[in-house]
Amino acid sequence: MGGLKPFSAIMMNLRDITYEGFLDLAVSMGEKPYRAGQLYRWVYARGVSSIDEMTDISLALRERLKEKYCITGPSLVDTFSSEDGTVKLVYELSDGLRIQSVIMPEGKRTTVCVSTQAGCALGCGFCLTGTGGYKRNLTLSEMVTQILSAGALAGEGRSITNIVFMGMGEPLLNLDTLIEFINILVDPAGFAISHNRITVSTAGITPGLQRLGTDTNVNLAVSLNAATDSLRSELMPVNRKYPLSGLMEGLRSYPLHGKKHLTIEYVLLGGVNESADDARALVRLLASLKCKINLIPFNPFAGAAFKSPRDEDVERFRDILMKSGYMAVIRKSRGADIGAACGQLKARDLARLSKEKTLEAEGC
């Protein structure tokens, strides 16, 4: 990992290169190793969009770089702003596919929700994103650009403080590139974001857990949503391949550093998984696991087979968990009016949103 990666048959994208790759680049061009650090900082810490902006590198070297290398990323083609301040960013990739990320400002915190795949292969029944199917993994540059664009659009005086990998796709199915990106995010010479402020969410790809925990020190969130294999397999087909027994074993052996704990995400579906019995089954399943629980009332969408739970059922579920000694929080939905809430990111709905946005601008 970490070597030079082709951007096209002719040019290579500097945003697809790790620090080790920049060392290889410097050697290949007959330059001293310190050039690698210069290039790395320009591309990531300073986020330049052209080689000409690298002003502490000689003009001659910049011209040589431009013969083989470029700096590029997905095109930002649209944005949607919610009444609650959430902003959804829509990107078009070089092959015409579209992905989304979300900016969520709250107080002094600005969180970016990052996508790791175009589409998603898991097909969870309560998730609109998965109904569009899986297209491909995103490249390093396609993930990097989401952070750079979000930083530019976050607003005056705001900077990115937190990153969650909860956008389109399953992060642990793009694990090699995910780890490369996380290493750049936490590197003081890269984006310099604390590992305590980065969270990776997974639907439970058990084989990737140990490597993520060993190779990074970020937070882990697990989308659980049921306490039995029968119900979880119905809601989340991935459970048929990676059932709860192996997943819970992987979580109990997951390397938690310092005061870190796991986050269990539980989408509450009206009449499906939110009864008192469901809550007590979850307590038994999570026994001895160092975790907190985020309860997420289902965000409905057109054609969904599920409904939102009643407020009183959500509160009863939370109270049972808390009385059993767990920290349980009902997570506030953000950006539902622009299709940016949990599980709502889907490329084919963008035409509808764009039309609504145009009509609003025209005063219709």
Beta strands, then each sheet from edge to edge (+ up, - down):
strand 1: 12-13
strand 2: 69-70
strand 3: 75-81
strand 4: 87-92
strand 5: 98-106
strand 6: 109-113
strand 7: 117-119
strand 8: 134-137
strand 9: 162-165
strand 10: 198-202
strand 11: 219-223
strand 12: 262-268
strand 13: 291-297
strand 14: 327-330
sheet 1: 1+ 2+
sheet 2: 3+ 4- 5+ 6- 9- 10- 11- 12- 13- 14-
sheet 3: 7+ 8-
end
